[in-house]
Amino acid sequence: MQFLLLMHGTPPDEAPGDLPLRPPADATTLRGWGEALTIEPGPMPGSAETIVGARLIDAPDLAAAAEVAAGDPWAVSGDIEIREIWADFGTPEEVMA
């Protein structure tokens, strides 16, 4: 199974995780579906916290993924959200059908 660890909090001087993210001010948001897509500068509004980094890990189950997250240096200074990657999610066309 694959899990995505999302590091939440105030952006540190050195970005956490294997996939360090630029600050929210550098974000671009895609809105809409199908042909009505718009691209706007800035992060998604209403986000309570900032995602500052991410790691993609392989683990046999959620408990093992939580152990990996607990060992991450970010765990002592911020929150880490753990999300399983859906292996059988399907194509965008199948999901929207």
Secondary structure as UniProt FT lines:
FT   STRAND          2..8
FT   HELIX           24..26
FT   STRAND          28..31
FT   TURN            34..35
FT   STRAND          38..41
FT   TURN            45..46
FT   STRAND          51..58
FT   HELIX           62..70
FT   HELIX           73..76
FT   STRAND          79..84
FT   TURN            87..88
FT   HELIX           92..96
//
